[in-house]
């Protein structure tokens, strides 16, 4: 059976940016933007293909399961809702940059946006850099931002209706499940802090570290409700996006890069460790691994390039909980990928290379958390070992 949905969006945007270098060490950057959006978010599930050459209200599109009559001959058909949106974004920003001396730099700025759906927002930002030596630097950043819900997030809806019956026939409709829209969604608000440092031990050895903390308020989540109606039809279970609670995320990345020159060949290596944690209203963040290790070894000699990449990721949490109230987990994994390329043609007019790539070299059986499902299917199996062959042409 064919299934259909329909959505469309057109976007027109104008931007202008100006830079004023007041002095060699002082500059001001400013800009304006205007954006016009015309959108029809995802429809419900359609009984037939949408005719793009005809208005939606002229196509007699009904919700699935409603094109029936009850036992008294009453038509139970419910026409689909289509949410046509037209709105504009007006934005402006101003940023001041100054180098006080060879060691200290300061950036202060802000952005003002007006969205005809969500109103006015003012978002400041600031940054401070410090370089005590030519091989060592630090940076401290702060910023505010907002994320307006997209038409897809706020207005998509889907589900189906079923007939209710008695001995006399059809008596009405019921909806087992519906994901409904929420036109009253508000924007999420973000406060972000970042601290980073880089040290160059030599031309061939560099270490870097970056830490962050983010706080998101007015968080948009999907929540379920019982005992609601849609088009005056009782729905057993409804889910919809709402603004509820806040989220705190924090973590850091530590990385080392080492380059080895071997005459006609060069070897580049890097190793990084990523830690990520936080909570959503006091509960662990799902779909995220706390610990990730990445390593890469790349060798280039003449026209030959070889690389090996390894990623090790700890267990990830699911949105579902067990009988003890603990989140279900998906086991961690280690993935090994190899790649090689050889340039067979190399001249001023034409370049050609042969490519080979092996993904999941060890054929590891690994899983990622599923978005929904149930307690018996919390992980989605990922691809087994794969081999890719290709040709790259550069004109």
ZATOR-777928 format. One line per 4 residues: number of its first residue (from 1); their letters; for each residue x, y, z of N, C-alpha, C. Coordinates in pm, whole numbers, always signed. Atoms other than C-alpha are relative to their C-alpha. Layout:
residues N
NUM) a) X:Y:Z:X:Y:Z:X:Y:Z ~ ... .
END
This chain:
residues 395
1) xxxx) +85:-119:+0:+0:+0:+0:+88:+124:+0 ~ -75:-124:+6:+130:+344:-93:-38:+90:+117 ~ +25:-99:-104:+163:+611:+175:+45:+137:-47 ~ -30:-133:+49:+166:+984:+121:+2:+102:+113 .
5) xxxx) -2:-121:-82:+257:+1305:+300:+35:+115:-93 ~ -37:-114:+83:+311:+1656:+174:+45:+115:+88 ~ -49:-121:-67:+511:+1960:+284:+76:+82:-103 ~ -79:-85:+88:+672:+2256:+114:+43:+124:+76 .
9) xxxx) -47:-125:-61:+869:+2567:+204:+80:+78:-101 ~ -81:-91:+81:+1010:+2866:+19:+59:+105:+92 ~ -73:-89:-89:+1264:+3101:+169:+74:+104:-84 ~ -73:-109:+64:+1395:+3440:+56:+74:+78:+108 .
13) xxxx) -80:-62:-105:+1680:+3598:+250:+96:+102:-58 ~ -95:-104:+37:+1882:+3919:+223:+89:+29:+120 ~ -95:-29:-107:+2196:+3991:+425:+99:+106:-48 ~ -103:-100:+29:+2440:+4280:+441:+89:+14:+122 .
17) xxxx) -96:-11:-110:+2757:+4304:+650:+102:+107:-32 ~ -97:-108:+15:+2988:+4601:+701:+108:-14:+107 ~ -113:+4:-93:+3333:+4612:+864:+69:+136:+0 ~ -67:-130:-15:+3493:+4931:+998:+125:-21:+84 .
21) xxxx) -127:+11:-71:+3861:+4915:+1090:+38:+137:+55 ~ -25:-130:-62:+3889:+5205:+1333:+149:+24:+13 ~ -145:-2:-9:+4255:+5131:+1405:+51:-138:-38 ~ -55:+131:+34:+4493:+4847:+1333:-45:-107:+97 .
25) xxxx) +35:+99:-103:+4386:+4682:+1658:-145:+10:+46 ~ +140:-18:-39:+4020:+4792:+1676:-87:-5:-124 ~ +92:+9:+113:+3737:+4697:+1442:-142:-19:+51 ~ +142:+16:-28:+3358:+4704:+1438:-65:-69:-120 .
29) xxxx) +71:+73:+105:+3145:+4459:+1240:-149:+8:+29 ~ +144:-8:-17:+2773:+4511:+1187:-71:-57:-120 ~ +73:+56:+111:+2502:+4364:+974:-150:+3:+21 ~ +146:+6:-1:+2134:+4346:+885:-43:-120:-83 .
33) xxxx) +54:+112:+78:+1923:+4059:+757:-152:+6:-1 ~ +145:+13:+12:+1570:+4001:+635:-29:-134:-65 ~ +34:+132:+51:+1409:+3664:+574:-152:-13:-7 ~ +144:+24:+19:+1066:+3579:+434:-20:-149:-22 .
37) xxxx) +24:+145:+7:+935:+3225:+485:-146:-27:-29 ~ +134:+50:+31:+632:+3063:+326:+6:-151:+16 ~ -16:+140:-34:+573:+2717:+468:-134:-71:+15 ~ +109:+93:-29:+328:+2430:+466:+65:-121:+67 .
41) xxxx) -66:+111:-71:+452:+2190:+738:-60:-135:-37 ~ +42:+137:+30:+417:+1814:+717:-149:-20:+24 ~ +142:+34:-14:+59:+1710:+654:-14:-125:+85 ~ +25:+132:-55:-105:+1420:+825:+19:-105:-108 .
45) xxxx) -8:+106:+101:-95:+1083:+650:-115:+18:-99 ~ +98:-29:+104:-274:+1132:+318:-55:-128:-62 ~ +59:+119:+63:-517:+885:+156:+39:-14:-146 ~ -44:+6:+139:-384:+974:-190:+103:+110:-22 .
49) xxxx) -107:-93:+29:-111:+1175:-356:-52:+143:-8 ~ +37:-141:+0:-127:+1553:-303:+22:+58:-139 ~ -9:-67:+130:-194:+1755:-619:+63:+137:+21 ~ -72:-126:-25:+65:+2035:-615:-57:+114:-83 .
53) xxxx) +57:-104:+85:-131:+2224:-881:-138:+45:+46 ~ +132:-34:-50:-445:+2252:-670:+9:+35:+148 ~ +2:-38:-141:-522:+2420:-337:-46:-118:+85 ~ +31:+114:-88:-545:+2179:-44:-148:-8:+31 .
57) xxxx) +140:+4:-39:-899:+2283:+48:-94:-37:-115 ~ +82:+40:+115:-1021:+2192:-302:+17:-148:-34 ~ -31:+139:+35:-888:+1835:-296:-78:-102:+83 ~ +81:+91:-83:-1128:+1689:-35:+86:-109:+64 .
61) xxxx) -91:+95:-64:-842:+1529:+156:-48:-27:+142 ~ +52:+37:-131:-966:+1340:+460:+107:-72:+81 ~ -86:+80:-85:-795:+1182:+757:-29:-148:-21 ~ +14:+144:+22:-732:+811:+722:-101:-60:+98 .
65) xxxx) +97:+70:-82:-1018:+597:+848:-130:+72:+24 ~ +122:-76:-29:-1285:+869:+845:-99:+3:-117 ~ +91:-8:+116:-1438:+831:+497:-101:-115:+4 ~ +101:+105:-19:-1721:+609:+626:-129:+65:+49 .
69) xxxx) +130:-45:-51:-2088:+640:+729:-34:-85:+122 ~ +44:+79:-116:-2238:+539:+1061:-128:-76:-35 ~ +117:+86:+25:-2537:+305:+1097:-126:+79:-33 ~ +116:-83:+31:-2776:+599:+1059:+19:+80:-129 .
73) xxxx) -24:-68:+127:-2622:+720:+732:+72:+132:+13 ~ -74:-125:-19:-2427:+1010:+882:+144:-14:-52 ~ -136:+0:+54:-2105:+1096:+700:+99:+37:+111 ~ -97:-23:-107:-1812:+1071:+945:+132:+58:-51 .
77) xxxx) -124:-50:+59:-1551:+1215:+708:+50:+126:+71 ~ -65:-117:-61:-1307:+1461:+870:+105:+50:-97 ~ -96:-58:+93:-1120:+1695:+636:+132:+30:+72 ~ -133:-23:-58:-746:+1731:+693:+23:+148:+29 .
81) xxxx) -47:-135:-31:-600:+2039:+860:+131:+25:-73 ~ -125:-44:+62:-334:+2221:+657:+36:+136:+58 ~ -43:-122:-69:-132:+2490:+834:+92:+79:-93 ~ -80:-87:+87:-17:+2756:+589:+59:+112:+85 .
85) xxxx) -69:-100:-82:+243:+2982:+751:+76:+97:-89 ~ -78:-105:+63:+383:+3312:+629:+56:+88:+112 ~ -58:-82:-106:+628:+3491:+857:+136:+54:-45 ~ -125:-68:+34:+939:+3709:+856:+94:+2:+120 .
89) xxxx) -105:-21:-100:+1267:+3735:+1045:+76:+127:-35 ~ -80:-120:+15:+1435:+4073:+1091:+114:-7:+101 ~ -113:+13:-91:+1784:+4070:+1237:+105:+108:-20 ~ -114:-92:+7:+2075:+4300:+1317:+101:-41:+106 .
93) xxxx) -103:+33:-98:+2406:+4248:+1492:+111:+105:-5 ~ -112:-93:-12:+2699:+4458:+1610:+106:-66:+87 ~ -108:+66:-72:+3038:+4331:+1722:+123:+89:+3 ~ -119:-82:-22:+3337:+4519:+1866:+117:-92:+32 .
97) xxxx) -119:+80:-23:+3684:+4363:+1850:+120:+91:+25 ~ -116:-82:-34:+3998:+4499:+2011:+113:-89:+48 ~ -122:+61:-52:+4354:+4379:+2066:+69:+103:+87 ~ -60:-98:-91:+4477:+4560:+2376:+152:+0:-13 .
101) xxxx) -144:+14:+23:+4829:+4429:+2319:+22:-133:-71 ~ -28:+124:+70:+5000:+4125:+2171:-54:-123:+72 ~ +42:+115:-79:+4861:+3904:+2448:-150:-8:+24 ~ +140:-2:-43:+4501:+4011:+2518:-89:+55:-111 .
105) xxxx) +100:-45:+95:+4204:+4040:+2283:-139:-10:+59 ~ +135:-4:-54:+3841:+4125:+2357:-100:+14:-114 ~ +112:-11:+94:+3521:+4075:+2158:-129:+15:+79 ~ +130:-24:-63:+3186:+4219:+2269:-101:+29:-111 .
109) xxxx) +100:-24:+103:+2871:+4208:+2063:-138:-45:+44 ~ +137:+40:-28:+2506:+4134:+2043:-81:-8:-128 ~ +89:+17:+114:+2223:+4044:+1813:-143:+26:+43 ~ +142:-25:-23:+1865:+4168:+1796:-78:-61:-115 .
113) xxxx) +83:+65:+101:+1607:+3959:+1614:-147:+22:+31 ~ +145:-7:-15:+1238:+4007:+1554:-62:-100:-96 ~ +71:+101:+76:+1033:+3712:+1438:-149:+29:+12 ~ +141:-38:-4:+673:+3787:+1341:-86:-105:+67 .
117) xxxx) +73:+103:-75:+568:+3459:+1506:+33:+4:+149 ~ -46:+16:-139:+772:+3479:+1827:+48:+128:+66 ~ -32:-126:-64:+852:+3845:+1885:+148:+34:+1 ~ -133:-59:-6:+1171:+4026:+1987:+91:-78:+95 .
121) xxxx) -101:+60:-88:+1489:+3870:+2128:+129:+79:-11 ~ -129:-67:-6:+1818:+4029:+2236:+101:-98:+58 ~ -97:+102:-39:+2124:+3804:+2261:+141:+57:+0 ~ -138:-48:-8:+2460:+3933:+2388:+101:-113:-11 .
125) xxxx) -109:+96:+1:+2794:+3759:+2347:+131:+72:+27 ~ -129:-59:-33:+3152:+3817:+2459:+107:-107:-6 ~ -112:+93:+6:+3492:+3660:+2418:+128:+67:+43 ~ -128:-51:-48:+3833:+3704:+2579:+108:-100:-37 .
129) xxxx) -112:+86:+34:+4161:+3565:+2445:+125:+50:+70 ~ -124:-34:-71:+4495:+3555:+2625:+111:-91:-51 ~ -112:+75:+53:+4829:+3449:+2475:+126:+40:+76 ~ -118:-36:-80:+5102:+3457:+2743:+131:-22:-74 .
133) xxxx) -117:+23:+85:+5354:+3310:+2496:-50:-32:-140 ~ +41:+27:+139:+5355:+3250:+2122:-47:-144:-19 ~ +38:+141:+12:+5301:+2877:+2186:-115:-40:+90 ~ +107:+32:-95:+5023:+2900:+2444:-109:+106:-8 .
137) xxxx) +110:-96:+1:+4678:+3059:+2423:-119:-56:+76 ~ +123:+33:-71:+4353:+3063:+2619:-113:+81:-61 ~ +118:-75:+44:+4000:+3164:+2522:-114:-26:+96 ~ +119:+8:-84:+3687:+3232:+2725:-115:+64:-76 .
141) xxxx) +112:-47:+81:+3352:+3268:+2548:-130:-11:+78 ~ +135:+5:-55:+2998:+3349:+2658:-98:+47:-106 ~ +99:-43:+96:+2686:+3375:+2449:-140:-41:+40 ~ +140:+34:-14:+2309:+3377:+2458:-59:-19:-140 .
145) xxxx) +65:+25:+128:+2088:+3246:+2181:-140:-53:+26 ~ +133:+60:-9:+1735:+3133:+2112:-23:-85:-123 ~ +35:+89:+111:+1598:+2857:+1894:-151:-6:-11 ~ +145:+2:+23:+1251:+2915:+1757:-40:-135:-57 .
149) xxxx) +44:+129:+56:+1055:+2595:+1689:-32:+13:-148 ~ +26:-1:+143:+1046:+2515:+1321:-146:-33:-27 ~ +137:+41:+34:+711:+2475:+1142:-19:-151:+12 ~ +9:+146:-11:+786:+2102:+1130:-21:-42:+145 .
153) xxxx) +11:+36:-141:+833:+2084:+1509:-136:+38:+57 ~ +122:-51:-62:+527:+2292:+1594:-128:-54:-63 ~ +126:+27:+69:+276:+2181:+1332:-16:-139:-60 ~ +20:+133:+58:+345:+1829:+1210:-98:-79:+85 .
157) xxxx) +94:+85:-73:+72:+1584:+1306:-27:-125:-83 ~ +24:+127:+69:-4:+1223:+1225:-72:-95:+95 ~ +78:+98:-74:-222:+935:+1334:-110:-54:-91 ~ +110:+55:+79:-537:+754:+1221:-121:-23:+90 .
161) xxxx) +125:+27:-71:-897:+691:+1318:-50:-140:-33 ~ +64:+130:+19:-1083:+363:+1362:-149:+13:+32 ~ +143:-6:-31:-1459:+299:+1362:-31:-70:+132 ~ +56:+71:-116:-1643:+213:+1683:-132:-62:-44 .
165) xxxx) +117:+74:+48:-1920:-41:+1640:-78:-62:+116 ~ +81:+86:-87:-2204:-219:+1816:-74:-99:-90 ~ +70:+101:+79:-2445:-487:+1699:-72:+61:-120 ~ +72:-63:+110:-2616:-232:+1476:+90:+53:-109 .
169) xxxx) -92:-51:+100:-2302:-125:+1291:+91:+107:+57 ~ -95:-105:-38:-2071:+176:+1301:-72:+107:+82 ~ +60:-102:-87:-2146:+419:+1586:+79:+130:+3 ~ -82:-121:-5:-1860:+666:+1552:+145:-33:-28 .
173) xxxx) -143:+14:+24:-1483:+707:+1550:+76:+7:+131 ~ -93:-11:-112:-1193:+669:+1792:+141:+4:-59 ~ -139:-5:+42:-824:+748:+1760:+89:-70:+102 ~ -88:+67:-97:-583:+499:+1925:+119:+87:+39 .
177) xxxx) -118:-83:-24:-287:+739:+1889:+3:+115:-99 ~ -23:-115:+87:-222:+1088:+1754:+116:+82:+54 ~ -98:-105:-29:+81:+1315:+1746:-59:+129:-54 ~ +70:-123:+38:-76:+1661:+1744:+93:+120:+2 .
181) xxxx) -78:-124:+9:+56:+2008:+1666:-19:+84:+126 ~ +10:-95:-110:+114:+2285:+1919:+42:+138:-50 ~ -33:-134:+51:+93:+2636:+1767:+49:+95:+107 ~ -39:-90:-109:+166:+2785:+2111:+141:-27:+52 .
185) xxxx) -138:+24:-42:+522:+2652:+2135:+78:+131:+4 ~ -87:-116:-12:+775:+2911:+2249:+144:-39:-30 ~ -139:+24:+35:+1144:+2948:+2169:+79:-53:+118 ~ -97:+42:-100:+1415:+2764:+2358:+105:+109:+17 .
189) xxxx) -100:-103:-30:+1671:+2990:+2528:+126:-65:+53 ~ -128:+63:-31:+2039:+2901:+2554:+98:+100:+58 ~ -115:-70:-55:+2317:+3032:+2777:+119:-94:-8 ~ -112:+87:+28:+2658:+2898:+2680:+131:+61:+49 .
193) xxxx) -133:-39:-44:+3005:+2914:+2837:+101:-98:-60 ~ -104:+86:+56:+3325:+2781:+2678:+137:+51:+41 ~ -138:-31:-38:+3686:+2770:+2796:+90:-94:-77 ~ -89:+84:+80:+3968:+2647:+2574:+143:+46:+7 .
197) xxxx) -143:-32:+0:+4344:+2633:+2547:+71:-88:-102 ~ -84:+73:+94:+4603:+2528:+2289:+146:+26:+32 ~ -143:-15:-24:+4973:+2464:+2346:+76:-72:-111 ~ -84:+56:+106:+5226:+2409:+2068:+135:-36:+61 .
201) xxxx) -127:+46:-56:+5508:+2200:+2212:+112:+17:-101 ~ -94:-19:+110:+5682:+2210:+1875:-82:+19:-127 ~ +73:-12:+126:+5594:+2255:+1509:-79:-126:-32 ~ +61:+128:+33:+5495:+1890:+1501:-91:-57:+108 .
205) xxxx) +78:+54:-111:+5323:+1842:+1838:-86:+110:+62 ~ +95:-99:-52:+5010:+2031:+1951:-101:-71:+89 ~ +104:+48:-90:+4779:+1973:+2246:-107:+108:+14 ~ +109:-95:-19:+4437:+2134:+2289:-105:-59:+92 .
209) xxxx) +108:+42:-90:+4153:+2121:+2539:-109:+106:-2 ~ +114:-90:-1:+3805:+2274:+2535:-108:-55:+92 ~ +109:+37:-87:+3538:+2267:+2803:-120:+89:-24 ~ +120:-78:+25:+3178:+2385:+2786:-105:-28:+107 .
213) xxxx) +119:+18:-82:+2863:+2435:+2989:-114:+72:-69 ~ +118:-58:+64:+2520:+2496:+2835:-122:-18:+89 ~ +127:+10:-70:+2189:+2571:+3001:-110:+41:-97 ~ +112:-25:+91:+1871:+2548:+2795:-128:+9:+82 .
217) xxxx) +129:-18:-66:+1544:+2687:+2931:-112:-3:-104 ~ +115:+11:+89:+1195:+2650:+2787:+17:-116:-97 ~ -36:+114:+84:+1307:+2315:+2655:-124:-60:-67 ~ +108:+64:+75:+1088:+2159:+2385:+16:-151:+10 .
221) xxxx) +0:+145:-11:+1005:+1797:+2461:-133:-53:-51 ~ +124:+67:+38:+742:+1547:+2347:-61:-63:+125 ~ +65:+55:-120:+491:+1464:+2622:-133:-63:-39 ~ +122:+73:+30:+200:+1222:+2626:-114:+36:+93 .
225) xxxx) +120:-35:-75:-158:+1282:+2743:-109:-103:-29 ~ +114:+90:+16:-464:+1065:+2798:-130:+82:+7 ~ +131:-59:-15:-831:+1151:+2761:-22:+129:-76 ~ +19:-121:+80:-807:+1419:+2490:-83:-33:-124 .
229) xxxx) +76:+17:+124:-1003:+1473:+2170:+69:+74:-113 ~ -48:-67:+120:-916:+1574:+1814:-116:-1:-99 ~ +119:-14:+83:-1195:+1708:+1592:-120:-68:+67 ~ +110:+53:-83:-1433:+1603:+1873:-5:-153:+2 .
233) xxxx) -11:+146:-7:-1318:+1241:+1842:+91:-35:+117 ~ -86:+38:-112:-1183:+1077:+2160:+126:-71:-48 ~ -129:+59:+34:-814:+986:+2139:+54:-72:+123 ~ -51:+78:-113:-672:+710:+2359:+128:+61:+56 .
237) xxxx) -128:-54:-45:-322:+859:+2372:+47:+105:-99 ~ -45:-112:+81:-201:+1196:+2244:+140:+39:+44 ~ -129:-61:-32:+156:+1322:+2224:+12:+129:-80 ~ -21:-127:+68:+253:+1677:+2138:+124:+68:+57 .
241) xxxx) -116:-74:-51:+555:+1907:+2168:-46:+108:+97 ~ +30:-104:-98:+550:+2135:+2474:+130:+59:+51 ~ -113:-60:-71:+784:+2373:+2654:-7:-46:+145 ~ +3:+51:-136:+878:+2208:+2980:+142:-20:+51 .
245) xxxx) -124:+28:-69:+1175:+2226:+3212:+122:+61:-65 ~ -128:-52:+46:+1540:+2289:+3140:+100:-114:-11 ~ -106:+99:+19:+1856:+2106:+3045:+134:+64:+29 ~ -137:-42:-25:+2215:+2135:+3163:+93:-102:-66 .
249) xxxx) -98:+89:+62:+2497:+1992:+2952:+139:+56:+24 ~ -138:-43:-23:+2868:+2002:+3018:+94:-111:-45 ~ -97:+98:+45:+3183:+1831:+2901:+126:+67:-47 ~ -126:-54:+52:+3524:+1871:+2747:+56:-94:-105 .
253) xxxx) -74:+77:+100:+3745:+1754:+2462:+148:+26:+19 ~ -146:-11:-7:+4118:+1687:+2498:+58:-70:-122 ~ -51:+54:+126:+4319:+1629:+2181:+149:+27:-14 ~ -141:-15:+35:+4677:+1575:+2072:+23:-32:-146 .
257) xxxx) -33:+21:+141:+4813:+1606:+1717:+152:-8:-14 ~ -144:+18:+17:+5156:+1478:+1613:+28:-28:-147 ~ -37:+12:+141:+5321:+1509:+1272:+144:-50:-9 ~ -132:+58:+17:+5618:+1299:+1162:+42:+16:-146 .
261) xxxx) -54:-18:+134:+5824:+1402:+858:+105:-108:-27 ~ -91:+110:+34:+5997:+1106:+691:+57:+21:-140 ~ -55:-28:+132:+6158:+1274:+395:-108:+18:-103 ~ +100:-8:+106:+5930:+1198:+101:-141:-32:+49 .
265) xxxx) +132:+34:-53:+5644:+1090:+325:-25:+74:+131 ~ +43:-69:-122:+5446:+1244:+611:-103:-87:+70 ~ +96:+74:-81:+5263:+1070:+894:-67:+98:+96 ~ +78:-82:-92:+4985:+1256:+1080:-79:-90:+93 .
269) xxxx) +75:+77:-98:+4839:+1117:+1399:-75:+94:+93 ~ +70:-77:-102:+4582:+1244:+1645:-77:-96:+90 ~ +72:+77:-100:+4417:+1114:+1958:-84:+97:+81 ~ +87:-90:-74:+4118:+1270:+2134:-90:-78:+94 .
273) xxxx) +95:+56:-97:+3899:+1203:+2435:-111:+102:+21 ~ +116:-88:-14:+3548:+1348:+2462:-85:-49:+116 ~ +90:+30:-111:+3344:+1360:+2781:-122:+90:-11 ~ +124:-76:+12:+2980:+1467:+2770:-102:-53:+100 .
277) xxxx) +97:+40:-101:+2720:+1465:+3047:-100:+113:+20 ~ +100:-102:-29:+2422:+1656:+3181:-131:-63:+42 ~ +131:+51:-40:+2056:+1624:+3261:-110:+80:-68 ~ +122:-67:+45:+1708:+1712:+3142:-100:-12:+114 .
281) xxxx) +87:+0:-118:+1499:+1810:+3443:+43:-105:+101 ~ -52:+92:-100:+1724:+1603:+3666:+16:-143:-46 ~ -12:+136:+52:+1712:+1292:+3445:+115:-6:-101 ~ -114:+12:+93:+2007:+1158:+3240:-41:+30:-143 .
285) xxxx) +25:-32:+140:+2037:+1272:+2881:+5:-128:-84 ~ -1:+122:+83:+1938:+991:+2640:+76:+21:-131 ~ -62:+0:+133:+2101:+901:+2307:+140:+60:+0 ~ -131:-63:-8:+2439:+1027:+2428:+94:-87:+81 .
289) xxxx) -102:+76:-72:+2758:+846:+2531:+86:+97:+81 ~ -82:-87:-85:+2954:+994:+2821:+145:+5:-48 ~ -143:+9:+32:+3293:+878:+2695:+20:-46:-144 ~ -33:+35:+137:+3428:+872:+2341:+150:+22:-22 .
293) xxxx) -142:-11:+35:+3785:+807:+2226:+14:-17:-150 ~ -23:+7:+144:+3897:+874:+1869:+150:+4:-26 ~ -140:+2:+39:+4231:+797:+1708:+10:-11:-152 ~ -19:+4:+145:+4361:+847:+1354:+148:-5:-32 .
297) xxxx) -136:+8:+52:+4677:+755:+1169:-9:+14:-151 ~ +4:-25:+144:+4732:+895:+818:+143:+10:-53 ~ -134:+2:+60:+5033:+836:+593:-12:+41:-145 ~ -1:-48:+138:+5106:+1021:+269:+141:-13:-55 .
301) xxxx) -129:+12:+68:+5387:+926:+34:-26:+9:-150 ~ +21:-27:+142:+5397:+1067:-318:-149:+5:-32 ~ +140:-2:+42:+5058:+983:-476:-89:-94:+81 ~ +75:+98:-80:+4950:+732:-211:-39:+60:+134 .
305) xxxx) +50:-42:-130:+4733:+817:+91:-64:-119:+69 ~ +58:+107:-80:+4652:+566:+365:-45:+58:+133 ~ +46:-48:-130:+4448:+623:+681:-75:-111:+73 ~ +75:+91:-88:+4309:+427:+973:-63:+82:+110 .
309) xxxx) +71:-73:-104:+4047:+558:+1214:-68:-98:+93 ~ +61:+84:-102:+3928:+405:+1539:-84:+89:+90 ~ +86:-71:-95:+3637:+520:+1755:-52:-100:+102 ~ +52:+82:-110:+3548:+375:+2093:-100:+84:+77 .
313) xxxx) +107:-75:-66:+3222:+483:+2252:-60:-84:+113 ~ +59:+70:-114:+3083:+393:+2593:-149:-19:-21 ~ +143:+29:+13:+2725:+282:+2655:-81:+129:-12 ~ +94:-111:+15:+2436:+513:+2560:-130:-33:+73 .
317) xxxx) +124:+18:-74:+2116:+565:+2754:-121:+14:-91 ~ +125:-5:+76:+1763:+513:+2621:-99:+89:+75 ~ +104:-80:-66:+1453:+722:+2693:-87:-85:+91 ~ +82:+89:-81:+1285:+416:+2845:+73:-41:+127 .
321) xxxx) -56:+38:-129:+1337:+301:+3205:-44:-141:+36 ~ +37:+133:-45:+1339:-41:+3368:-89:+9:+124 ~ +92:+3:-114:+1125:-152:+3664:+57:+67:+124 ~ -63:-66:-115:+1377:+2:+3906:+15:+151:-20 .
325) xxxx) -10:-143:+27:+1355:+344:+3744:+130:+43:-63 ~ -127:-31:+65:+1696:+321:+3577:-17:-2:-152 ~ +13:-2:+146:+1733:+413:+3208:+60:-125:-63 ~ -55:+112:+75:+1781:+124:+2969:+125:+44:-76 .
329) xxxx) -127:-34:+61:+2125:+109:+2810:+24:-79:-128 ~ -51:+67:+120:+2277:+25:+2473:+151:-10:+15 ~ -142:+23:-24:+2625:-126:+2495:+88:+89:-87 ~ -99:-73:+76:+2931:+65:+2384:+60:-86:-111 .
333) xxxx) -57:+74:+112:+3135:-35:+2081:+132:+64:-42 ~ -123:-48:+64:+3465:+2:+1896:-12:-23:-150 ~ +15:+5:+145:+3464:+78:+1524:+133:+35:-65 ~ -125:-22:+72:+3763:+56:+1287:-31:+20:-148 .
337) xxxx) +19:-30:+142:+3764:+217:+940:+136:+21:-66 ~ -121:-18:+77:+4036:+207:+675:-33:+69:-132 ~ +20:-66:+129:+4079:+419:+362:+134:+13:-71 ~ -121:-16:+81:+4329:+442:+77:-38:+66:-132 .
341) xxxx) +20:-60:+132:+4362:+649:-238:+135:+8:-70 ~ -123:-10:+79:+4617:+649:-518:-30:+82:-125 ~ +19:-88:+115:+4647:+926:-776:+72:-60:-120 ~ -58:+65:+118:+4701:+759:-1113:+26:+99:-113 .
345) xxxx) -20:-104:+101:+4676:+1074:-1326:+17:+132:+73 ~ -28:-125:-70:+4828:+1403:-1215:+68:+98:-95 ~ -56:-104:+84:+4873:+1690:-1458:-81:+128:+16 ~ +64:-130:-16:+4765:+2052:-1496:-146:+1:-45 .
349) xxxx) +136:-1:+55:+4445:+1967:-1686:-92:-103:+65 ~ +85:+111:-44:+4326:+1649:-1524:+68:-79:+111 ~ -51:+83:-109:+4367:+1451:-1202:-100:-113:+25 ~ +87:+114:-25:+4232:+1104:-1130:+57:-90:+107 .
353) xxxx) -44:+85:-111:+4246:+881:-821:-91:-121:+13 ~ +75:+121:-34:+4138:+529:-726:-17:-2:+152 ~ +31:-5:-143:+3967:+505:-385:-45:-136:+50 ~ +46:+120:-68:+3919:+213:-147:-31:+37:+145 .
357) xxxx) +40:-30:-138:+3734:+235:+185:-63:-124:+62 ~ +57:+111:-76:+3658:-33:+443:-62:+57:+127 ~ +72:-47:-118:+3395:+54:+705:-31:-119:+90 ~ +22:+107:-98:+3367:-156:+1022:+85:-122:-34 .
361) xxxx) -95:+104:+41:+3679:-359:+946:-16:-129:+79 ~ +9:+120:-84:+3629:-599:+1238:-140:-62:+0 ~ +139:+48:+6:+3260:-652:+1152:-65:-3:+139 ~ +55:-10:-136:+3162:-537:+1501:-151:+3:-5 .
365) xxxx) +146:-2:-14:+2802:-602:+1602:-34:+109:+102 ~ +26:-111:-91:+2699:-267:+1745:-136:+62:-30 ~ +137:-52:+6:+2377:-76:+1808:-1:+146:+43 ~ +30:-135:-47:+2250:+279:+1847:-139:+0:+63 .
369) xxxx) +132:-2:-66:+1955:+368:+2075:-110:+32:-100 ~ +115:-29:+85:+1617:+362:+1903:-78:+118:+57 ~ +77:-116:-43:+1392:+666:+1915:-123:-40:+79 ~ +122:+43:-70:+1088:+472:+2029:+8:-146:+36 .
373) xxxx) +4:+145:-20:+1016:+98:+2015:-42:-34:+141 ~ +40:+44:-133:+985:-88:+2343:+117:-61:+73 ~ -107:+51:-84:+1180:-260:+2614:+79:-111:-66 ~ -69:+111:+64:+1270:-552:+2389:+77:+44:-124 .
377) xxxx) -67:-47:+120:+1408:-334:+2109:+52:+141:+25 ~ -52:-132:-36:+1608:-49:+2262:+116:+42:-88 ~ -112:-32:+85:+1895:-70:+2013:-26:-37:-144 ~ +16:+25:+143:+1895:-45:+1634:+132:-51:-58 .
381) xxxx) -125:+54:+54:+2155:-269:+1461:+56:+89:-111 ~ -67:-83:+99:+2409:-78:+1252:+67:-86:-107 ~ -51:+71:+117:+2583:-170:+928:+116:-92:+34 ~ -115:+90:-15:+2821:-469:+913:+117:+51:-83 .
385) xxxx) -116:-39:+79:+3156:-462:+735:-42:+33:-143 ~ +33:-44:+137:+3138:-278:+401:+128:+41:-72 ~ -113:-36:+85:+3383:-227:+116:-48:+90:-112 ~ +36:-96:+104:+3365:+75:-115:+118:+18:-94 .
389) xxxx) -99:-29:+103:+3554:+120:-441:-49:+120:-80 ~ +44:-118:+73:+3552:+447:-629:+111:+63:-81 ~ -92:-78:+82:+3715:+683:-874:-31:+147:+21 ~ +18:-144:-15:+3768:+1054:-815:+66:+69:-119 .
393) xxx) -49:-77:+114:+3805:+1286:-1114:-1:+147:+35 ~ -12:-143:-26:+3926:+1646:-1081:+41:+68:-130 ~ -27:-71:+125:+3909:+1878:-1381:+57:+138:+28 .
END
